[in-house]
Amino acid sequence: MSQSERRVAVITGAAGGVGQSTVRKFAECGYTVIGTDIRLPEGLFEHDHVSYQTCDVTSEADWMSLAESTIGQHGKLDALVNNAAILMTYTIETSSVEDFKHMMEVNSTSVFLGMKYMLDALKKSDAASIINLSSSSAVAGYPHFIAYGAAKAAVRSLTMSVAVHCQTNQLPIRCNSIHPDGILTDMVTHMKGEFPEMTPDQAMKAYSFACEPEAVTDVIYFLASHESRHINGAEIRVDNSSTIQMPYL
């Protein structure tokens, strides 16, 4: 496959568990991948068609620079995966205003910026896809995830609005969101903040809803593929039914 024939993907949060899994999947399936993160540590997945770029997803300037370099080097963008996120757990009584604003900025404003500034590059594709990582907490009430849930609910709404915008304006872009429950990554297993005490039985039930990063990656890749060509504006729950069962926390 020539370089001009390869599809191009931008994946944010590329240094994390889901990010690295997704970079690997897309590269091994024939994409040219640009992975971004605010910090790029040693030991990231390497491939002839993978490059990494430092990007603060809350920065307009960084997104504008990324859009310019993507069009300049590749002429288009076929898949945008908005995966970057932070996780802190607080309730309405314990969350500070600063914590809430920071969570919204990193987890939802970043998605708005990514879609806004990468849209021109996506328009240059014959069939582009935006995949936004939301959460099960966007569709259910979790007291200790008040800021995280609010931010991820905003991602869900942004996704639907952009999907309708692109469809009604006949743009070659689909936009969908993915809603995992717990993912077995460092961000989840070492989350900051406070968490409710659980009995051993509750902990085991909560763990049963968690998945490995690759399970989320497989859905991301599907939503970028031709096989999902009529899926647009959807919320795909990757939660092993957690959001339709009785509360487990």
Secondary structure, 3 states (H helix, E strand, C coil): CCHHHCCEEEECCCCCHHHHHHHHHHHHCCCEEEEEECCCCCCCCCCCCEEEEECCCCCHHHHHHHHHHHHHHHCCCCEEEECCCCCEEECCCCCCHHHHHHHHHHHHHHHHHHHHHHHHHHHCCCCEEEEEECCHHHCCCCCCEHHHHHHHHHHHHHHHHHHHHHHHCCCCEEEEEEEECCECCHHHHCCEECCCCCCHHHHHHHHHCCECHHHHHHHHHHHHCHHHCCCCCCEEEECCCHHHCCCCC
